Amino acid sequence: MSEITDLQQTVYNDLLSNGYSFSATITRTTKTGYDPITGGQTETSTEHTGYIVFKKISEAKSIPKYFEVNEGDKACLFAGNGFEPFVNDKIFIDKNYQIKVVIDYSAGTSSLFFLIIR
């Protein structure tokens, strides 16, 4: 392992052991082709797991100006292991939330995203 990878692993282990990191499952539902049996489109769901760390919304430097933050909205960083979350995907942490904002913080091959969830 490189020094950066060792450092990332150490930080992650510290966050996990101190209860700051949580497992998260994102579910994406997409509509596929026409289903002659039902007369409508078929929906397909895929799940992707990753880890999140909650942040203060006030720490977000790049929330789109047009986005209105509502009471109860939560901000978090999502590490997705090659998966990119989209707006309106569902995310389950302690309960189901919907992703409202996605900002890509990824660098190189890592997958790190700032999310606002509701």
C-alpha positions in Angstrom: 0.0 0.0 0.0 1.1 3.6 -0.7 1.4 6.1 2.1 -1.8 7.9 1.0 -3.8 4.7 0.9 -2.5 3.8 4.4 -3.5 7.2 5.7 -6.9 6.9 4.1 -7.4 3.6 5.7 -6.3 4.9 9.1 -8.6 7.9 8.9 -11.5 5.7 7.9 -10.8 3.2 10.7 -10.7 6.1 13.2 -14.0 7.5 11.9 -15.6 4.1 12.0 -14.4 3.2 15.5 -15.6 6.6 16.8 -19.1 6.2 15.4 -18.8 8.9 12.7 -18.9 6.7 9.7 -22.1 4.8 8.7 -22.9 2.2 6.2 -25.2 3.4 3.5 -27.1 1.7 0.7 -28.2 3.7 -2.4 -31.0 2.3 -4.5 -31.5 3.5 -8.0 -34.7 2.7 -9.8 -34.7 3.0 -13.6 -37.5 2.4 -16.1 -36.6 0.0 -18.8 -38.5 -1.2 -21.9 -42.2 -1.7 -22.5 -43.8 -4.6 -20.7 -46.7 -6.0 -22.8 -48.1 -7.9 -19.8 -48.6 -4.9 -17.6 -48.9 -2.3 -20.5 -46.3 -0.1 -18.9 -42.6 0.2 -18.4 -40.7 -2.2 -16.3 -38.8 -0.8 -13.3 -35.4 -2.1 -12.3 -33.7 -1.4 -9.0 -30.0 -1.7 -8.3 -28.3 -1.3 -5.0 -24.9 0.1 -4.2 -23.3 0.2 -0.8 -20.7 2.7 0.6 -20.0 4.7 3.6 -21.0 8.2 4.7 -19.7 10.7 7.2 -22.2 13.5 8.2 -21.1 17.1 7.9 -22.5 20.4 8.9 -24.4 22.1 6.0 -22.7 25.3 6.9 -19.4 23.7 5.9 -20.6 23.2 2.3 -18.9 25.7 0.1 -20.4 24.7 -3.2 -24.1 24.1 -2.7 -25.9 25.3 -5.8 -27.4 28.8 -5.3 -30.7 27.6 -6.6 -31.0 24.9 -3.9 -33.1 25.7 -0.9 -31.9 24.0 2.2 -34.9 22.9 4.3 -35.2 22.0 8.0 -34.2 18.4 8.5 -31.9 18.2 5.4 -28.6 16.5 6.2 -25.2 16.9 4.6 -22.8 14.0 4.2 -19.8 12.7 2.3 -20.3 9.5 0.5 -17.5 7.1 -0.5 -18.9 4.9 -3.1 -16.2 2.6 -4.4 -16.6 3.6 -8.1 -20.3 4.3 -7.9 -21.7 7.8 -8.6 -25.0 8.7 -6.9 -27.6 10.8 -8.7 -30.2 13.3 -7.6 -33.4 11.5 -6.6 -31.6 8.2 -5.8 -32.8 6.7 -2.5 -30.3 6.3 0.3 -30.8 4.1 3.4 -28.7 4.9 6.5 -30.9 4.7 9.6 -34.0 5.2 7.5 -34.8 6.1 3.8 -33.8 9.5 2.5 -33.8 11.0 -1.0 -30.7 12.6 -2.5 -31.3 16.2 -3.4 -27.8 17.5 -4.3 -24.7 15.7 -5.5 -21.3 17.4 -5.7 -18.4 15.4 -7.0 -15.3 15.6 -4.8 -13.6 12.7 -6.5 -10.0 12.7 -7.5 -8.3 10.1 -9.7 -9.9 6.7 -9.1 -11.5 7.5 -5.8 -15.2 8.1 -5.5 -16.2 10.8 -3.0 -19.3 12.9 -3.2 -20.9 15.6 -1.1 -24.6 14.9 -0.7 -27.6 16.8 0.7 -30.3 14.3 1.6 -33.9 14.8 2.8 
